[in-house]
Amino acid sequence: MSDMTASTPDATASAAPERRRRGWGAFFRDLVVIILIALLVSFLVKTFVVRSFYIPSASMEDTLLIKDRILVDELTPRFGEYSRGDIVVFRDPGGWLPSSPTEERSPVVEGADWVLSLFGFSAPDSDDHLIKRVIGTAGDHVVCCNALGQTTVNGVPLDETYVRLSPGATAPEPVPYDVTVPEGSLWVLGDNRDSSRDSRYNQSQPSQGFVPVDNVVGRAFLITWPFTRFGAIDFHHEVFAGVPAPGDQ
């Protein structure tokens, strides 16, 4: 009887499982590579392009609601400038946020949250940041308020259609100020004007109510969750269209 060759049924049957094993091995190897590349891209995007935050308070209602999840453009601080009307996320300039006890979490939860935050899937530091609308940029003269309760910028009253008013009110409760925004700073207010601890209420802090541009993480531009609210955030730049440049009024 002749020796078995590769063409015999027994040899063919034994080769098939080997090919399947090699096929599954290649599949899982490629899957791991794809996942690692996706995580790396997500990490780079989160670090240099966009970050995710959630809204912890009602200070920006009705533009942004509590627990809205938003994306923040991190490129503007590096390559551009902020405009009146932009909504910005920034680190506390000092004394704006009340001190609060740190919630105790298990090392497992803490570690998982840290890893997820590296790739933009979690936003554990949202409570350590603030989000407000830019009203004045460097050189702007911002005053509250005129006879109608309006804020003026460089002598022009603002018709702030986005501001949430208390029932029956025609203007927010006035909190007087008369400031000129220094170079490298912003003057910011919340859209829910009567429920926002913003620049007006922090004039006695070291920053004098101004937000250093260096503290700004970026400009919020998109609501991503809940899905029913998915969409671009309105900066209402038209409200500021008639405001002259500083010194031109």
Disulfide bonds with the S-S distance in Angstrom:
Cys144-Cys145 1.70
